Amino acid sequence: MLAVADGNGSYGGSSSSRMSNNINLNKKPDSFVSISKMDLIIPFSPDVPCDNNGQRMWWAFLASSMVTFFGGLFIILLWRTLKYLWTVCCHCNIKNKEAQKVNNPMNSQADGQPKNPNDKDDAPASEVGWMTSVKDWAGVMISAQTLTGRVLVVLVFALSIGALGIYFIDSSDPIESCQNFYKDFTLQIDMAFNVFFLLYFGLRFIAANDKLWFWLEVNSVVDFFTVPPVFVSVYLNRSWLGLRFLRLLRRDPWENFQNSQPLSYWECVYLLMVTMSTVGYGDVYARTTLGRLFMVFFILGGLAMFASYVPEIIELIGNRKKYGGSYSAVNGRKHIVVCGHITLESVSNFLKDFLHKDRDDVNVEIVFLHNISPNLELEALFKRHFTQVEFYQGSVLNPHDLARVKIESADACLILANKYCADPDAEDASNIMRVISIKNYHPKIRIITQMLQYHNKAHLLNIPSWNWKEGDDAICLAELKAGFIAQSCLAQGLSTMLANLFSMRSYIKIEEDTWQKYYLEGVANEMYTEYLSICFCSKAWELYSTILINPGNHVKMQEGTLGFFIASDAKEVKRAFFYCKACHDDITDPKRIKKCGCKRIEDEHPSTLSPKKKQRNGGMRNSPNCSPKMMRHDPLLIPGNEQIENMDANVKIYDSTGMFHWCPSKDIEKVILTRSEASMTVLSGHVVVCIFGDVTSALVGLRNLVMPLRASNFHYHELKPIVFVGSLDYLRREWETLHNFPKVSILPGTPLSRADLRAVNINLCDMCVILSANQNNIDDASLQDKECILATLNIKSMQFDDSIGVLQANSQGFTPPGMDRSSADNSPVHGLVRQASITTGSNIPIITELVNDSNVQFLDQDDDDDPDTELYLTQPFACGTAFAISVLDSLMSATYFNDNILTLIRTLVTGGATPELEGLLAEENALRGGYSTPQTLANRDRCRVAQLALYDGPFADLGDGGCYGDLFCKALKTYNMLCFGIYRLRDAHLCATSQCTKRYVITNPPYEFELVPTDLIFCLMQFDHNAGQSRASLSHSSHSSHSSSKKSSSVHSIPATNRQNRSSKAREARDKQNATRMNRMGPEKRWFTDEAENAYPRNIQIKPMSTHMANQINQYKSTSSLIPPIREVEDEC
C-alpha cells in the first residue's frame, strides 16, 4: 500500500501498482492520497525508512505488550505448579519413610538413637540464601531507606514526569507515523526513559513477595503497555501513541476519515470531564457517529453501574478494614509481633533503636498489631520502613487476630506500655491480660513486656506458661528508673553512662576541642556480648550459669564463658572469640587478631554444654536467675573462721537472701522529723529525696530507690542516710515497703519550701533526688514536669552562709578529738579530706526525673540546648543531672537481641534483686529478715560502683597527664578494680583558673586518653570483708561533682551503752587490731558501724593483689550527723 505523500504529490511506488490498487490522487496541496476505504495509510517521507506500503502496524505494538503480559503470567503459573508437584512428591516420600520406620523398628534403632521431637527447637536458624539477600537488597533500593534508594525514588518520579511531557509533545502528531530513531530526539529520550523504567521494574519484581500479584498490579500493567512498544518503535522505525482510543475514533473509517476534527490532549481531557459529570456545555462535542454512539453507551452504562454499586460501596467502606488481611511469612526471615501502646512516639523510638545501623544484619520483620488504625503521621512512618514493617488492625485478645499475624511462628512478641498513663496499675493490668491471651493461644511464644509498677510483676508469675528460662522477660520501668537514679547517688553521672551504654547511638564527629567532642566519642560505645576463646579457659564447664561482674582472681575462666564488652563496634568484640594462643600470642596490635586457619580446639574437644536455646546474637541464653548463691561454693568466697565465730546467730541484720541490709519494721511515727528536730540533727553525706505526691497520686515505688542504697555489699557505716521530704499522706502509703530498711527518715513538708530544705542540710548532702508522682495526671505534656523543674531551680538559687561549712572549728562532732585539722598530717594524702563548703545551690549535686524530654531545656539556664535537641545530646543529661524514663525504651530491642542484657542491667542497678526475691515480695510485699549464715554472708561478696579520685592517692602520678590505659591496667592488676569511664569537669580542657563545677561523662575512653588531676574515675570495686576493721589501708572515697572531694556517708555518734553486747572474744580481737591506732588518735568518740563493738572512721580499702603493699594512706571522713540516740538504736537492729 502506498504511503501518503505531501501536498506536491511526491510519493513512492510504481504507476502500475498504483493503478492496480485503484488509487485516486487528490491534487490539492497538503492533502493525503485517497485510497480505498478499507485500507489504512500513514504519513510517509522518503527521508525516513519505513514500510513503503504505508500499512499501519498497530497490531505489532499491541502484540508486544500482550505477549509480555501473558508470557510472564504463564511462566509464573508454570513455576508454581512445578513447585507444588515437587512439594507433594517430597511429602509422599517422607510419609513412606516414616511408615517403613514404623514397620521396621529394629532397623531404625540400629541406624541410631531416635530423634527427640523437641530437637527442632534447638536447631539453629537456617542461613539466609543468596536469593533472599538479593531480594532484601532490592527491597532496600526501592524503599528510600538509603541514600541510593532515595535518589532512585526521586529519579523515578522525575523521569515519569518527563515521559508525560514527551507524550504531550507526541500527541500533536498522528497516532502512528514513521520516525527515524537516530534523528528523532524525543524518541531517543523516550527510549532512555523506558530503559530505566525496565530496570526499575526488575528491582520491583525481585523485591516482591508474591510474584503473581505483582504481575497483576496496576503499575505492572502500565509498564507492560508502555515499555515494550518503545522497543518495537525503534525496530520498525515508527511511533505509535498506543491505546488512546478516543483519539483513534476521531473520524469514521467508512467516511474515509473526512469528518475528523483536530483535538489536543487537554481538549480531550476537558471533554471527558464535562461528559462524565453530565454537564455538557456543547463547546466541544463528538462529531463522528462512532464518537456519539460511544458517548451514549458510556453515559448510560456509567449511571447504571454507579447506581447499582452505591449500596455495596457504602457497605464495603463501612465494614472493610484498610489494615485487614493476614501476614505472609517470608522464608529465611524471622518476624516479631509488637502490640500494646502503639503511637507515633512509641513506634518511632522503638524502630530507631531496633533498626539502628550499628546492629549487624537485622533480618527480622516487625509486625504491629493494634485495634485502632494509625493516623497519617504513623502511617507515613510505616511506609518509610515498609520493607521491614507491617501493620495490621486487630487485638491480641482476639485469637483470630493472633492467627492473622502468625503468632505461632513469630520469634517473639513485644508489648509496649503507656509510660504517661494516668493509672499505671490499670495499664499494667491491660498488658498482663495481653500476656495471658497470647500465652493461652501459643504457650511457647517468647514475650517481652513493659511493666510500669514493680509490684505488678508478681502477677506474671501466676501465668502457668510464663517461663523466664525460655526468654520471657518483664522490663519494669519503675524498678529500673529508680535503680538508675540510686546508682547516681553512689556515683554521680552513672545513670547517664549506663543509659548510653545500653542504647544504640550513632557516632557524631566534632572537630572542635569542646566537651561535647569527648562526650559523643563515649556515647558511640555500646554493650556487646561474645563468647570468649577457649584459649582463655582454665577448666571445664560446670553445670551452672550466672553473671559475674568484675569477678575476683579466684574465678577461673570456663569453656563457654560469655563476656560483656564495652565497644563501639561488634567487630572489635569478635577478637575475643577469634583469639588463638598459637597465632596471636605475640601480636601487640589488637586489630590484627582475626580468625585464624588453625583447627579450633572446640572442634577437637566438643563442648560439654547442655543443650539450651540459642540467643538472637548467637550466644547461649543464660539464666536470668543471677543470684550469687549459685556460685558461692568456692571456698574462697566463704567467710573465714574468725567471721563465723563473730556471727551472732540471734541477730538479723540482713534479709533472708543476704542481699540487703535489714532491720525490724518500724512505725512511721518513729522516723518522722519535725523541722526543728531536723535542724538540730546535723546531717551530712546523706541523700535527700524530694517527692511530690498526695493521697491520690500513683505510687512511684520508693522501695526500688532505697534497695540499691541498702545493698549488703556496703558495710553498715557506709550506708548513706536517706531523708524523704514530701507529703506525709503520700509517704504513709509508701512506708509499708520501706519500714524494714535502716537509716531512713521523713520530714513532712514540701520540696518547694526553703526552710524544709535548709532543715535537712541540703547543702551538705551527697545527692538530692527530685521525683514526682503527679506527672501523669496533666493533659498538657509541657506541664508534666512543672513541680520537678520548679524544685530544681529553687535549690539552685539558694545561698548558704560560708561560716557554716562542712568542718566547723568548734564542733566536737565534725572531727575526732585529738586531731588537729591544721596540721600537715591532715592533708588530703595523710589524713582528713576537707570538703569545700557550698555557698550556692548550683553546686549541690542534683538529679531530676523528667517525663517530657523537651523540658530538659529548663533545668539549666546557662546552657544553649535547642528545644528540638535529643535528650542524650543535652548538657543536663550529659552531666548526669537529668534522667527521663524514655531512655529505657531501648531496652526492649536490646533484650530481644541479647537475653543477658536485662539481667546484667538489673544486677548492676538494683543492688542484687533476684527472681527468688521477687517471689518473696509477691508473697509478703516486704523483706524478711534472715540469720547470718556463711551462705548468706557470702552473698555480700559482690562488686559495687564507686568513683576514684586522681588528685591524691596511689593514682596521683597518673592524674597529671597520664594515660587512661595505664590507669586501667594499674587499677585492674594491682587493686582488682575495673575502670570504665571518667567524670570530668566541663571546662577541664580550657585550663582556666576558675572552672565551672559541672562535670560530664566520658564512657570508655581510648588507651592514650590524657587524664587531669580533677578527673573522677568510674570503677567497679571488689567487696572487702575487712573494710570495717581499723587498720592502715590504701583508701579512697566517693566524690561528688561539685568539689574535689566529698563525703559519701554520714557517720553517727551514739553512746557506747546503746550498742548490742557481742562476745568478749570478738571484742578482744578487735581491740588488738586497733591498739596502735587508738594510741595515736587519742581519746575518740565511738563511731557507729556494723562491726560488733568497735567503731572506726569510714575507710573504703583498695587492697593490692600483689604481695608488695603500696604506701598506705588513711583518708578519714568527717562526722557531722548527730541523730538522736533513740533512732540510732532502732537502726542498729
TAWO-V12543 format. One record per residue. N is the residue number from 0. PHI is phi as a letter, one per 20 degrees, with the letter a starting at -180 (NA if undefined). BURIAL is 1 if it has 16 or more other C-alpha atoms within 10 Angstrom, else 0. Layout:
N_PHI_BURIAL, N_PHI_BURIAL
This chain:
0_NA_1, 1_f_1, 2_f_1, 3_f_1, 4_e_1, 5_f_1, 6_f_0, 7_e_0, 8_n_1, 9_f_0, 10_b_1, 11_e_1, 12_n_0, 13_e_0, 14_f_0, 15_f_0, 16_f_0, 17_f_1, 18_f_0, 19_f_0, 20_e_0, 21_l_0, 22_e_1, 23_d_0, 24_e_0, 25_d_0, 26_e_0, 27_f_0, 28_f_0, 29_l_0, 30_d_0, 31_e_1, 32_f_1, 33_e_0, 34_c_1, 35_g_0, 36_f_0, 37_e_0, 38_e_0, 39_d_1, 40_c_1, 41_c_1, 42_g_1, 43_c_1, 44_c_1, 45_f_0, 46_f_0, 47_d_0, 48_f_0, 49_b_1, 50_f_1, 51_f_1, 52_f_1, 53_m_1, 54_f_0, 55_f_1, 56_c_1, 57_f_1, 58_f_0, 59_f_0, 60_f_1, 61_f_1, 62_f_0, 63_f_1, 64_f_1, 65_f_0, 66_f_0, 67_f_0, 68_f_1, 69_f_0, 70_f_0, 71_f_0, 72_f_0, 73_f_0, 74_f_0, 75_f_0, 76_f_0, 77_f_0, 78_f_0, 79_f_0, 80_f_0, 81_f_0, 82_f_0, 83_f_0, 84_f_0, 85_f_0, 86_f_0, 87_f_0, 88_f_0, 89_f_0, 90_f_0, 91_f_0, 92_f_0, 93_f_0, 94_f_0, 95_f_0, 96_f_0, 97_f_0, 98_f_0, 99_f_0, 100_f_0, 101_f_0, 102_f_0, 103_c_0, 104_f_0, 105_f_0, 106_f_0, 107_f_0, 108_f_0, 109_f_0, 110_f_0, 111_r_0, 112_f_0, 113_f_0, 114_f_0, 115_f_0, 116_f_0, 117_e_0, 118_f_0, 119_f_0, 120_f_0, 121_e_0, 122_f_0, 123_f_0, 124_f_0, 125_f_0, 126_f_0, 127_f_0, 128_f_0, 129_f_0, 130_f_0, 131_f_1, 132_f_0, 133_f_0, 134_f_1, 135_f_1, 136_f_0, 137_f_1, 138_f_1, 139_f_1, 140_f_1, 141_e_1, 142_e_1, 143_m_1, 144_e_0, 145_d_0, 146_f_0, 147_f_0, 148_f_1, 149_f_1, 150_f_0, 151_f_1, 152_f_0, 153_f_0, 154_f_0, 155_f_1, 156_f_0, 157_f_0, 158_f_1, 159_f_0, 160_f_0, 161_f_0, 162_f_1, 163_f_0, 164_f_0, 165_f_0, 166_f_0, 167_g_0, 168_f_0, 169_f_1, 170_f_1, 171_f_0, 172_e_0, 173_g_0, 174_f_1, 175_c_1, 176_b_1, 177_f_1, 178_c_1, 179_e_1, 180_f_1, 181_f_0, 182_d_0, 183_e_0, 184_f_0, 185_f_1, 186_f_1, 187_f_0, 188_f_0, 189_f_1, 190_f_1, 191_f_0, 192_f_1, 193_f_1, 194_f_1, 195_f_0, 196_f_1, 197_f_1, 198_f_0, 199_f_1, 200_f_1, 201_f_0, 202_f_1, 203_f_1, 204_f_1, 205_f_1, 206_f_1, 207_f_1, 208_f_0, 209_d_0, 210_f_0, 211_f_0, 212_f_0, 213_f_1, 214_f_1, 215_e_0, 216_f_0, 217_f_0, 218_f_0, 219_f_1, 220_f_0, 221_f_0, 222_f_1, 223_f_1, 224_e_1, 225_c_1, 226_f_1, 227_g_1, 228_g_1, 229_f_1, 230_f_1, 231_f_1, 232_f_1, 233_f_1, 234_f_0, 235_e_1, 236_l_1, 237_b_1, 238_d_1, 239_b_1, 240_f_1, 241_n_1, 242_e_0, 243_e_0, 244_f_0, 245_f_0, 246_f_1, 247_f_0, 248_e_1, 249_f_1, 250_b_1, 251_e_1, 252_f_1, 253_f_0, 254_e_0, 255_l_1, 256_l_0, 257_e_0, 258_d_0, 259_e_1, 260_c_0, 261_f_0, 262_c_0, 263_e_0, 264_f_0, 265_f_0, 266_f_0, 267_f_0, 268_f_0, 269_f_0, 270_f_1, 271_f_0, 272_f_0, 273_f_1, 274_f_1, 275_f_0, 276_e_0, 277_l_0, 278_e_0, 279_m_0, 280_f_0, 281_n_0, 282_f_0, 283_c_0, 284_b_0, 285_e_1, 286_e_0, 287_e_1, 288_f_0, 289_f_0, 290_f_1, 291_f_0, 292_f_0, 293_f_0, 294_f_1, 295_f_0, 296_f_0, 297_f_0, 298_f_0, 299_f_0, 300_f_0, 301_f_0, 302_f_0, 303_f_0, 304_f_0, 305_f_0, 306_f_0, 307_f_0, 308_e_0, 309_f_0, 310_f_0, 311_f_0, 312_f_0, 313_f_0, 314_f_0, 315_f_0, 316_f_0, 317_f_0, 318_d_0, 319_f_0, 320_e_0, 321_f_0, 322_d_1, 323_e_0, 324_m_0, 325_c_0, 326_e_1, 327_d_0, 328_f_0, 329_d_0, 330_f_0, 331_n_0, 332_c_1, 333_e_1, 334_b_1, 335_c_1, 336_d_1, 337_d_1, 338_b_1, 339_o_1, 340_e_1, 341_d_1, 342_c_1, 343_f_1, 344_f_0, 345_f_1, 346_f_1, 347_f_0, 348_f_0, 349_f_1, 350_f_1, 351_f_0, 352_e_1, 353_f_1, 354_d_1, 355_f_1, 356_f_0, 357_f_1, 358_f_0, 359_f_0, 360_f_0, 361_e_0, 362_e_0, 363_c_1, 364_e_1, 365_d_1, 366_d_1, 367_e_1, 368_c_1, 369_b_1, 370_e_1, 371_d_0, 372_f_1, 373_f_1, 374_f_0, 375_f_0, 376_f_0, 377_f_1, 378_f_0, 379_f_0, 380_f_1, 381_f_1, 382_f_1, 383_f_0, 384_d_1, 385_f_1, 386_f_1, 387_c_1, 388_c_1, 389_c_1, 390_c_1, 391_c_1, 392_e_1, 393_r_1, 394_c_1, 395_f_1, 396_f_1, 397_d_0, 398_g_1, 399_f_0, 400_f_1, 401_f_1, 402_f_0, 403_f_1, 404_e_1, 405_l_1, 406_f_1, 407_f_0, 408_d_0, 409_f_1, 410_f_1, 411_a_1, 412_c_1, 413_d_1, 414_d_1, 415_e_1, 416_d_1, 417_e_1, 418_f_1, 419_d_1, 420_f_0, 421_f_1, 422_c_0, 423_f_1, 424_f_1, 425_f_0, 426_f_1, 427_f_1, 428_f_0, 429_f_0, 430_f_1, 431_f_1, 432_f_0, 433_f_1, 434_f_1, 435_f_1, 436_f_1, 437_f_1, 438_f_1, 439_f_1, 440_f_1, 441_b_1, 442_f_1, 443_e_1, 444_f_1, 445_e_1, 446_c_1, 447_c_1, 448_c_1, 449_e_1, 450_c_1, 451_e_1, 452_d_1, 453_f_1, 454_f_1, 455_e_1, 456_f_1, 457_f_1, 458_f_0, 459_f_1, 460_f_0, 461_e_0, 462_e_0, 463_g_0, 464_e_1, 465_f_1, 466_b_1, 467_f_1, 468_f_0, 469_e_1, 470_o_1, 471_f_1, 472_c_1, 473_d_1, 474_e_1, 475_e_1, 476_f_1, 477_f_1, 478_f_1, 479_f_1, 480_f_1, 481_f_1, 482_f_1, 483_f_1, 484_f_1, 485_f_1, 486_f_1, 487_f_1, 488_f_1, 489_e_1, 490_b_1, 491_f_1, 492_n_1, 493_f_1, 494_f_1, 495_f_1, 496_f_1, 497_f_1, 498_f_1, 499_f_1, 500_f_1, 501_e_1, 502_c_1, 503_e_1, 504_c_1, 505_e_0, 506_f_0, 507_d_0, 508_e_0, 509_c_0, 510_f_0, 511_f_0, 512_e_0, 513_c_0, 514_f_1, 515_f_1, 516_f_1, 517_f_1, 518_f_1, 519_f_1, 520_f_1, 521_f_1, 522_f_1, 523_f_1, 524_e_1, 525_c_1, 526_e_1, 527_c_1, 528_c_1, 529_b_1, 530_f_1, 531_e_1, 532_g_1, 533_f_1, 534_f_1, 535_e_1, 536_f_0, 537_c_0, 538_b_0, 539_f_0, 540_f_1, 541_d_0, 542_e_0, 543_b_0, 544_b_1, 545_b_1, 546_d_1, 547_d_1, 548_d_1, 549_l_1, 550_f_1, 551_f_1, 552_f_0, 553_f_0, 554_e_0, 555_e_0, 556_f_1, 557_c_1, 558_f_1, 559_n_1, 560_f_1, 561_d_1, 562_d_1, 563_d_1, 564_c_1, 565_d_1, 566_b_1, 567_e_1, 568_b_1, 569_f_1, 570_f_0, 571_f_1, 572_f_1, 573_f_1, 574_f_1, 575_f_1, 576_e_1, 577_e_1, 578_g_1, 579_c_1, 580_f_0, 581_f_0, 582_d_0, 583_d_1, 584_f_0, 585_e_0, 586_e_0, 587_d_0, 588_e_0, 589_f_0, 590_f_0, 591_e_0, 592_f_1, 593_c_1, 594_f_0, 595_e_0, 596_e_0, 597_f_0, 598_f_0, 599_f_0, 600_f_0, 601_f_0, 602_f_0, 603_f_0, 604_c_0, 605_g_0, 606_f_0, 607_e_0, 608_f_0, 609_f_0, 610_f_0, 611_c_0, 612_f_1, 613_f_1, 614_f_1, 615_f_0, 616_d_0, 617_n_0, 618_e_1, 619_e_1, 620_f_1, 621_e_1, 622_f_1, 623_f_1, 624_f_1, 625_d_1, 626_f_1, 627_f_1, 628_f_1, 629_f_0, 630_c_1, 631_e_1, 632_e_0, 633_f_0, 634_g_0, 635_f_0, 636_e_1, 637_e_1, 638_g_1, 639_f_0, 640_f_0, 641_f_0, 642_f_0, 643_f_0, 644_f_0, 645_e_1, 646_f_1, 647_d_1, 648_f_0, 649_e_0, 650_d_0, 651_d_1, 652_d_1, 653_c_1, 654_f_1, 655_f_1, 656_e_1, 657_m_1, 658_e_1, 659_c_1, 660_f_1, 661_b_1, 662_b_1, 663_g_1, 664_f_1, 665_d_1, 666_f_0, 667_f_1, 668_f_0, 669_f_0, 670_d_1, 671_f_1, 672_d_1, 673_f_0, 674_f_1, 675_f_0, 676_f_0, 677_f_1, 678_f_1, 679_f_0, 680_e_1, 681_e_1, 682_e_1, 683_b_1, 684_m_1, 685_d_1, 686_d_1, 687_d_1, 688_d_1, 689_e_1, 690_c_1, 691_d_1, 692_a_1, 693_c_1, 694_f_0, 695_e_0, 696_f_1, 697_f_1, 698_f_1, 699_e_1, 700_m_1, 701_f_1, 702_f_1, 703_f_1, 704_e_1, 705_e_1, 706_g_1, 707_f_1, 708_e_1, 709_c_1, 710_f_1, 711_f_1, 712_f_1, 713_e_1, 714_f_1, 715_g_1, 716_f_1, 717_e_1, 718_f_1, 719_e_1, 720_f_1, 721_d_1, 722_d_1, 723_e_1, 724_d_1, 725_r_1, 726_f_1, 727_f_1, 728_f_0, 729_f_1, 730_f_1, 731_f_0, 732_f_0, 733_e_1, 734_f_1, 735_g_1, 736_e_1, 737_d_1, 738_f_1, 739_d_1, 740_d_1, 741_e_1, 742_l_1, 743_c_1, 744_c_1, 745_c_1, 746_d_1, 747_f_1, 748_r_1, 749_c_1, 750_f_1, 751_e_1, 752_e_0, 753_f_0, 754_f_0, 755_f_1, 756_f_1, 757_f_1, 758_f_1, 759_e_1, 760_l_1, 761_f_1, 762_f_1, 763_d_1, 764_e_1, 765_f_1, 766_a_1, 767_d_1, 768_d_1, 769_d_1, 770_c_1, 771_b_1, 772_e_1, 773_d_1, 774_f_1, 775_e_1, 776_d_0, 777_d_0, 778_f_0, 779_f_0, 780_f_1, 781_f_0, 782_d_0, 783_f_1, 784_d_1, 785_f_1, 786_f_1, 787_f_1, 788_f_1, 789_f_0, 790_f_1, 791_f_1, 792_f_1, 793_f_1, 794_f_1, 795_f_1, 796_e_0, 797_f_1, 798_c_0, 799_c_1, 800_f_0, 801_f_0, 802_f_0, 803_d_0, 804_e_1, 805_f_1, 806_d_1, 807_e_0, 808_f_0, 809_d_0, 810_e_0, 811_f_0, 812_e_1, 813_e_1, 814_c_1, 815_g_1, 816_g_0, 817_n_0, 818_d_1, 819_e_0, 820_f_1, 821_e_0, 822_f_0, 823_f_0, 824_f_0, 825_e_1, 826_f_0, 827_g_1, 828_e_1, 829_d_1, 830_b_1, 831_f_1, 832_e_1, 833_e_1, 834_e_1, 835_f_0, 836_f_1, 837_e_1, 838_d_1, 839_c_1, 840_f_1, 841_f_1, 842_e_1, 843_f_1, 844_f_1, 845_c_1, 846_c_1, 847_d_1, 848_e_1, 849_c_1, 850_e_1, 851_e_1, 852_f_1, 853_f_1, 854_f_1, 855_f_1, 856_f_1, 857_e_1, 858_f_1, 859_d_1, 860_e_0, 861_d_0, 862_e_0, 863_d_0, 864_f_1, 865_f_0, 866_g_0, 867_e_0, 868_f_0, 869_f_0, 870_g_1, 871_f_1, 872_e_0, 873_e_1, 874_f_1, 875_g_1, 876_f_1, 877_f_1, 878_e_1, 879_m_1, 880_e_1, 881_c_1, 882_b_1, 883_c_1, 884_f_1, 885_f_1, 886_f_1, 887_e_1, 888_f_1, 889_f_1, 890_f_1, 891_f_1, 892_f_1, 893_f_1, 894_f_1, 895_f_1, 896_f_1, 897_b_1, 898_f_1, 899_e_1, 900_f_1, 901_f_1, 902_f_1, 903_f_1, 904_f_1, 905_f_1, 906_f_1, 907_f_1, 908_d_1, 909_e_1, 910_n_1, 911_p_1, 912_f_1, 913_c_1, 914_g_0, 915_f_0, 916_f_1, 917_f_1, 918_f_0, 919_f_1, 920_f_1, 921_f_1, 922_e_0, 923_d_0, 924_l_0, 925_a_1, 926_f_1, 927_d_1, 928_f_1, 929_c_1, 930_f_1, 931_f_1, 932_d_1, 933_g_1, 934_f_1, 935_f_1, 936_f_1, 937_f_1, 938_f_1, 939_f_1, 940_f_1, 941_b_1, 942_f_1, 943_b_1, 944_e_1, 945_b_1, 946_d_1, 947_d_1, 948_e_1, 949_d_1, 950_f_1, 951_b_1, 952_n_1, 953_f_1, 954_d_1, 955_f_0, 956_f_0, 957_e_1, 958_f_1, 959_d_1, 960_n_0, 961_f_1, 962_e_1, 963_f_1, 964_f_1, 965_f_0, 966_f_1, 967_g_1, 968_f_1, 969_f_1, 970_f_1, 971_f_1, 972_f_0, 973_e_1, 974_d_1, 975_l_1, 976_d_1, 977_d_1, 978_e_1, 979_b_1, 980_r_1, 981_c_1, 982_d_1, 983_d_1, 984_f_1, 985_f_1, 986_d_1, 987_f_1, 988_f_0, 989_e_0, 990_l_0, 991_e_0, 992_f_0, 993_d_0, 994_d_0, 995_f_0, 996_e_1, 997_f_1, 998_c_1, 999_c_1, 1000_e_1, 1001_c_1, 1002_e_1, 1003_l_1, 1004_f_1, 1005_f_0, 1006_g_0, 1007_e_0, 1008_f_0, 1009_e_0, 1010_e_1, 1011_c_1, 1012_f_1, 1013_e_1, 1014_f_1, 1015_d_1, 1016_d_1, 1017_f_1, 1018_b_1, 1019_d_1, 1020_e_1, 1021_f_1, 1022_f_1, 1023_d_1, 1024_f_1, 1025_d_0, 1026_f_1, 1027_e_1, 1028_e_1, 1029_e_1, 1030_b_1, 1031_f_1, 1032_b_1, 1033_f_1, 1034_c_1, 1035_b_1, 1036_c_1, 1037_f_1, 1038_c_1, 1039_d_1, 1040_e_1, 1041_d_1, 1042_b_1, 1043_f_1, 1044_b_1, 1045_b_1, 1046_f_1, 1047_d_1, 1048_b_1, 1049_e_1, 1050_d_1, 1051_e_1, 1052_d_1, 1053_c_1, 1054_f_0, 1055_f_0, 1056_f_0, 1057_e_0, 1058_f_1, 1059_f_0, 1060_f_0, 1061_d_0, 1062_f_0, 1063_f_0, 1064_f_0, 1065_f_1, 1066_f_1, 1067_f_0, 1068_f_0, 1069_f_1, 1070_f_0, 1071_f_0, 1072_f_0, 1073_d_1, 1074_f_0, 1075_f_0, 1076_f_0, 1077_f_0, 1078_f_0, 1079_f_0, 1080_f_0, 1081_m_0, 1082_g_0, 1083_b_0, 1084_f_1, 1085_e_1, 1086_d_1, 1087_f_1, 1088_c_1, 1089_e_1, 1090_e_1, 1091_f_1, 1092_c_1, 1093_e_1, 1094_c_1, 1095_c_1, 1096_f_1, 1097_f_1, 1098_c_1, 1099_d_1, 1100_e_1, 1101_d_1, 1102_e_1, 1103_f_1, 1104_e_0, 1105_e_0, 1106_f_0, 1107_e_0, 1108_e_0, 1109_f_0, 1110_f_0, 1111_e_1, 1112_c_1, 1113_d_1, 1114_d_1, 1115_e_1, 1116_d_1, 1117_f_1, 1118_d_1, 1119_c_1, 1120_d_1, 1121_c_1, 1122_f_1, 1123_g_0, 1124_g_0, 1125_f_0, 1126_f_1, 1127_f_1, 1128_f_0, 1129_f_1, 1130_f_1, 1131_f_1, 1132_l_1
